Amino acid sequence: MNKFLLLPLVAISALILGGCGFGKGPQGDLVGAEDRPEFNPQEVPFGMVPCPGGTFHMGQTDQDISASMVNMNKQVTIAGFYMDETEITNNEYRQFMNAIRQDSIDVLGEEYVMTELYPDTTVWVRDFTYHMGDPLMEYYYTHPAFDDYPVVGVDWFAAKYFCNWRTKNKNAANEEAGLAPTPNFRLPSEAEWEYAARGGRDLATYPWGGPYLRNSKGCMLANFKPGRGDYASDGYAYTSPVGSFFPNDFGLYDMSGNVSEWCDDAYMEASVPVVWDMNPTNPDDNEPRKVVRGGSWKDIAYFLETGTRNFEYQDSSRSFIGFRTAMIQIGMGTNTSLN
């Protein structure tokens, strides 16, 4: 067949293939799908700080005084993520509770909301025998004087539910503004928590470095139990308002002391040698023990150490356990820092 007669056939074939979705644009170039949501460089979420990814030695940094052998040193790499600057406060949790009671009470049922999600204020009486906890039981969550104090009496399930609500709440606003959805808010993994607590100080005993618990002026660097029952020498007998002490080098407050914090991981004594050395995590729905980190207002200094591991049962709420949330950084290199 004459080659000049083939040219119209080639042109017609190109139009047909283009109309069937083969190729893109007038020249059939590969330019990607259209109508994608707009996504600018990821902004630092409100109330969070960036934790640039890196490598650190996860594990104990001081003597294992309990001879537990549950946190031997291991070099681990963590991808960049965001973490709440402070622990979730009573008033922030109240925003969540108000939204649930307004929008979801008919679906979830009042009994579930009040018994599973509402902070258990009786922890101030139940956690300690021969202790006058009634004033805190009555006022700690409800009175505006405690709005900026960390929420307690919230179990692991409630903390996870809060993360899901926060994600849906933010993405509803993003959708209305025509923006791409935000990554999920979630509890930090144990490795992320420890990496964030160190704030870039590898093998640091405490978030501020260490090994001392007071600064050069003699002021306590965290809210905990110094000495034998000398709770008030750090300025607060119980919890303190979030951000009352100096932040670490990542800009995170109260990574040691004030309240211990739920992590996403299930607790396993042998997790350190078992989990991978890149973004390690231990999700196990069959293990009721969940990791808590950081120590609290009622703990001695050992529990404030960045390498000390501890746990609580997932359905238990305590007067000394709260939480903060985390979010991945997307589309970024490991060592990228956002300021």
C-alpha positions as CSV (number, residue, x, y, z in Angstrom):
1,M,0.0,0.0,0.0
2,N,1.2,3.5,-0.8
3,K,2.8,5.2,2.3
4,F,0.9,8.4,1.6
5,L,-2.4,6.5,1.9
6,L,-1.3,5.3,5.4
7,L,-0.9,8.8,6.8
8,P,-4.7,9.5,7.2
9,L,-5.1,6.1,8.8
10,V,-2.4,6.8,11.3
11,A,-4.0,10.1,12.2
12,I,-7.4,8.5,12.6
13,S,-5.9,5.8,14.8
14,A,-4.3,8.4,17.1
15,L,-7.6,10.2,17.6
16,I,-9.3,6.9,18.4
17,L,-6.6,5.9,20.9
18,G,-6.6,9.3,22.5
19,G,-10.4,9.2,22.9
20,C,-10.2,5.8,24.6
21,G,-7.8,7.1,27.2
22,F,-4.5,6.1,25.6
23,G,-2.0,8.9,26.0
24,K,-2.5,12.3,27.5
25,G,-2.6,15.8,25.9
26,P,-2.5,16.7,22.2
27,Q,0.8,14.9,21.7
28,G,-0.1,11.8,23.8
29,D,2.6,12.7,26.5
30,L,2.6,11.2,29.9
31,V,1.7,14.2,32.2
32,G,-0.2,12.5,35.0
33,A,-3.8,12.4,35.9
34,E,-5.9,15.6,36.1
35,D,-8.2,16.9,38.7
36,R,-6.0,16.0,41.7
37,P,-6.5,18.0,44.9
38,E,-4.2,20.8,45.5
39,F,-1.3,19.9,47.9
40,N,1.2,22.5,48.9
41,P,4.2,21.6,51.0
42,Q,2.8,20.1,54.2
43,E,2.2,22.7,56.8
44,V,3.1,22.1,60.5
45,P,-0.3,21.1,62.0
46,F,-1.6,23.5,64.6
47,G,-0.3,22.8,68.0
48,M,2.4,20.4,66.7
49,V,6.2,20.6,66.2
50,P,8.3,18.8,63.5
51,C,10.5,16.0,64.6
52,P,13.0,15.7,61.7
53,G,13.9,12.0,61.0
54,G,17.2,10.5,61.9
55,T,19.0,7.6,63.6
56,F,19.5,7.2,67.3
57,H,20.3,4.5,69.9
58,M,17.0,3.4,71.3
59,G,17.2,1.9,74.8
60,Q,18.5,2.4,78.3
61,T,21.1,5.1,78.9
62,D,21.8,4.4,82.5
63,Q,21.9,1.5,84.8
64,D,19.1,-1.0,84.6
65,I,18.3,-0.8,88.3
66,S,15.5,-3.3,88.1
67,A,17.5,-5.8,86.0
68,S,14.5,-6.0,83.7
69,M,16.5,-6.5,80.5
70,V,13.6,-5.1,78.5
71,N,15.3,-2.2,76.8
72,M,18.8,-3.0,75.6
73,N,20.4,-0.5,73.2
74,K,19.6,-0.8,69.5
75,Q,20.3,1.6,66.6
76,V,17.0,2.7,65.0
77,T,16.1,5.0,62.2
78,I,12.9,7.1,62.4
79,A,11.3,8.9,59.5
80,G,10.2,12.5,60.0
81,F,6.9,13.1,61.9
82,Y,5.0,15.8,63.8
83,M,4.1,15.6,67.5
84,D,1.9,17.6,69.8
85,E,3.9,20.3,71.5
86,T,2.2,19.5,74.8
87,E,0.1,16.8,76.2
88,I,-3.6,17.0,75.3
89,T,-5.2,19.3,77.8
90,N,-8.6,19.1,79.6
91,N,-10.0,21.8,77.4
92,E,-8.8,20.3,74.2
93,Y,-10.4,17.0,75.2
94,R,-13.5,18.9,76.1
95,Q,-13.8,20.1,72.5
96,F,-13.8,16.5,71.5
97,M,-16.4,15.5,74.1
98,N,-18.7,18.4,73.1
99,A,-18.5,17.4,69.5
100,I,-19.3,13.7,70.3
101,R,-22.2,14.6,72.5
102,Q,-23.6,16.9,69.9
103,D,-23.2,14.8,66.8
104,S,-22.7,11.2,67.8
105,I,-24.7,10.5,70.9
106,D,-27.5,8.9,69.0
107,V,-25.2,6.6,67.2
108,L,-22.8,5.7,70.0
109,G,-25.3,5.8,72.8
110,E,-25.0,7.9,76.0
111,E,-23.8,5.0,78.1
112,Y,-20.8,4.3,75.8
113,V,-19.9,8.0,75.5
114,M,-20.0,8.6,79.2
115,T,-18.3,5.3,80.3
116,E,-15.8,4.8,77.6
117,L,-14.9,8.3,76.3
118,Y,-15.6,10.7,79.1
119,P,-12.7,11.0,81.5
120,D,-13.0,8.9,84.5
121,T,-12.8,11.4,87.3
122,T,-12.9,8.8,90.0
123,V,-9.3,7.8,89.3
124,W,-8.3,10.5,91.8
125,V,-10.0,8.5,94.5
126,R,-9.4,4.9,93.2
127,D,-5.7,5.1,92.4
128,F,-4.5,5.8,95.9
129,T,-5.6,4.5,99.2
130,Y,-6.0,6.8,102.2
131,H,-5.8,9.8,99.9
132,M,-8.1,12.8,99.9
133,G,-8.8,12.8,96.2
134,D,-12.4,14.1,96.3
135,P,-11.6,17.7,95.4
136,L,-9.7,16.6,92.3
137,M,-12.4,14.2,91.4
138,E,-14.9,17.0,91.5
139,Y,-13.0,19.8,89.9
140,Y,-10.0,18.6,87.9
141,Y,-11.8,18.0,84.6
142,T,-14.7,20.3,84.9
143,H,-13.4,23.5,86.5
144,P,-11.8,26.2,84.2
145,A,-8.9,26.5,86.6
146,F,-7.7,23.2,85.2
147,D,-8.3,23.9,81.5
148,D,-4.6,23.9,80.6
149,Y,-3.7,20.8,82.7
150,P,-3.2,17.5,80.9
151,V,-6.3,15.3,80.6
152,V,-6.2,12.1,82.7
153,G,-8.6,9.3,83.4
154,V,-8.6,8.4,79.7
155,D,-7.8,4.8,78.6
156,W,-5.9,3.7,75.5
157,F,-9.2,3.1,73.5
158,A,-10.4,6.6,74.3
159,A,-7.1,8.1,73.2
160,K,-7.3,6.2,69.9
161,Y,-10.9,7.4,69.4
162,F,-9.8,11.0,70.0
163,C,-7.2,10.6,67.3
164,N,-9.8,9.4,64.8
165,W,-12.2,12.2,65.7
166,R,-9.4,14.8,65.3
167,T,-8.5,13.4,61.8
168,K,-12.2,13.6,60.7
169,N,-12.7,17.0,62.1
170,K,-9.6,18.5,60.4
171,N,-10.3,16.8,57.0
172,A,-13.9,18.0,57.0
173,A,-12.5,21.6,57.2
174,N,-10.0,20.7,54.5
175,E,-12.6,19.3,52.2
176,E,-14.7,22.4,52.6
177,A,-11.7,24.6,51.7
178,G,-10.9,22.4,48.7
179,L,-7.6,21.2,50.2
180,A,-6.1,17.7,50.2
181,P,-6.8,15.6,53.2
182,T,-4.4,15.6,56.1
183,P,-2.6,12.4,57.2
184,N,-4.1,10.7,60.2
185,F,-3.6,11.9,63.7
186,R,-2.6,8.9,65.8
187,L,-0.8,7.9,69.0
188,P,3.0,7.8,68.5
189,S,4.8,4.5,68.3
190,E,7.1,3.7,71.2
191,A,10.2,4.3,69.0
192,E,8.9,7.7,67.8
193,W,8.1,8.7,71.4
194,E,11.6,7.9,72.6
195,Y,13.2,9.6,69.6
196,A,11.1,12.7,70.2
197,A,11.8,12.7,73.9
198,R,15.6,12.8,73.3
199,G,15.1,15.8,71.0
200,G,18.2,14.9,68.9
201,R,20.4,14.2,72.0
202,D,21.5,10.6,71.4
203,L,22.0,8.5,74.5
204,A,20.6,11.4,76.6
205,T,19.3,10.3,80.1
206,Y,16.6,12.9,80.1
207,P,15.0,15.1,77.4
208,W,17.1,18.1,78.6
209,G,20.3,15.9,78.5
210,G,21.3,15.1,82.0
211,P,22.3,13.6,84.2
212,Y,20.9,16.2,86.6
213,L,17.3,17.0,87.6
214,R,17.9,20.6,88.4
215,N,19.3,23.5,86.4
216,S,22.2,25.7,87.4
217,K,19.8,27.8,89.5
218,G,18.5,24.8,91.4
219,C,15.1,24.7,89.7
220,M,13.5,21.4,88.9
221,L,13.4,20.5,85.2
222,A,10.3,18.4,85.4
223,N,7.2,17.6,87.5
224,F,7.8,14.4,89.3
225,K,8.4,13.0,92.8
226,P,11.8,14.0,94.1
227,G,13.1,12.4,97.2
228,R,10.7,10.5,99.5
229,G,7.3,12.1,99.1
230,D,8.6,15.6,98.4
231,Y,6.0,16.1,95.6
232,A,5.8,19.9,95.9
233,S,9.4,20.9,95.6
234,D,9.0,21.1,91.8
235,G,6.2,23.7,92.3
236,Y,3.2,21.4,91.9
237,A,1.9,18.7,94.2
238,Y,0.0,17.0,91.4
239,T,0.0,17.7,87.7
240,S,1.2,21.1,86.3
241,P,-0.2,23.2,83.5
242,V,1.3,21.9,80.2
243,G,4.4,23.8,79.2
244,S,5.4,24.8,82.7
245,F,8.9,23.5,82.3
246,F,11.5,24.1,79.6
247,P,11.1,22.2,76.3
248,N,13.6,19.9,74.8
249,D,15.6,20.7,71.7
250,F,12.7,19.7,69.4
251,G,10.4,22.1,71.2
252,L,8.4,19.5,73.0
253,Y,7.2,20.1,76.6
254,D,6.8,17.6,79.4
255,M,8.3,14.6,77.6
256,S,9.4,13.6,81.1
257,G,7.1,14.0,84.1
258,N,3.7,15.6,84.5
259,V,1.7,12.6,83.1
260,S,2.9,9.4,81.5
261,E,1.7,9.0,77.9
262,W,0.0,6.3,75.9
263,C,1.9,4.9,72.9
264,D,0.3,3.0,70.1
265,D,2.5,-0.1,70.6
266,A,1.6,-3.3,72.5
267,Y,4.0,-4.0,75.3
268,M,6.4,-6.9,74.8
269,E,9.4,-7.6,77.0
270,A,11.5,-8.8,74.0
271,S,10.3,-6.2,71.5
272,V,13.8,-4.5,71.2
273,P,15.5,-7.4,69.5
274,V,12.4,-8.5,67.7
275,V,11.1,-5.4,65.9
276,W,12.8,-3.9,62.8
277,D,15.3,-1.1,63.0
278,M,13.5,1.2,60.6
279,N,10.4,2.8,62.1
280,P,9.8,-0.1,64.5
281,T,6.4,-0.8,65.9
282,N,4.6,-3.6,67.7
283,P,0.9,-3.7,66.9
284,D,-0.8,-6.6,68.6
285,D,-4.5,-6.5,69.3
286,N,-4.2,-9.7,71.4
287,E,-1.9,-8.1,73.9
288,P,-3.9,-6.0,76.4
289,R,-0.8,-4.3,77.8
290,K,0.1,-1.1,76.0
291,V,3.2,1.0,76.3
292,V,3.3,4.1,78.4
293,R,6.3,6.4,78.6
294,G,7.7,9.4,80.3
295,G,6.9,9.1,84.0
296,S,4.5,11.3,85.8
297,W,4.0,13.6,88.7
298,K,3.9,10.7,91.2
299,D,6.9,8.8,89.9
300,I,10.6,8.8,91.0
301,A,13.3,10.0,88.6
302,Y,14.0,6.6,87.2
303,F,10.7,6.6,85.3
304,L,11.6,10.0,83.8
305,E,14.5,8.6,81.9
306,T,14.1,8.5,78.1
307,G,15.0,4.8,78.0
308,T,12.7,3.5,80.8
309,R,9.9,1.3,79.5
310,N,6.5,0.8,81.2
311,F,3.0,-0.4,80.4
312,E,-0.6,-0.2,81.5
313,Y,-3.6,-2.3,80.5
314,Q,-5.4,-0.8,77.6
315,D,-8.8,-0.5,79.3
316,S,-7.4,1.1,82.5
317,S,-7.6,4.8,83.1
318,R,-5.3,6.5,85.6
319,S,-4.8,9.8,87.3
320,F,-1.2,9.9,86.0
321,I,-1.6,8.8,82.4
322,G,-2.5,11.1,79.5
323,F,-1.4,11.3,75.9
324,R,-0.4,13.4,72.9
325,T,-0.8,12.7,69.2
326,A,1.5,12.4,66.2
327,M,1.3,12.6,62.4
328,I,3.7,11.5,59.6
329,Q,5.5,13.9,57.4
330,I,4.8,13.1,53.8
331,G,6.8,13.9,50.7
332,M,9.9,14.8,52.7
333,G,13.4,13.4,53.1
334,T,14.4,11.8,56.4
335,N,16.6,14.6,57.6
336,T,14.5,17.5,56.4
337,S,13.8,20.0,59.2
338,L,10.9,22.4,59.2
339,N,11.3,25.6,61.2
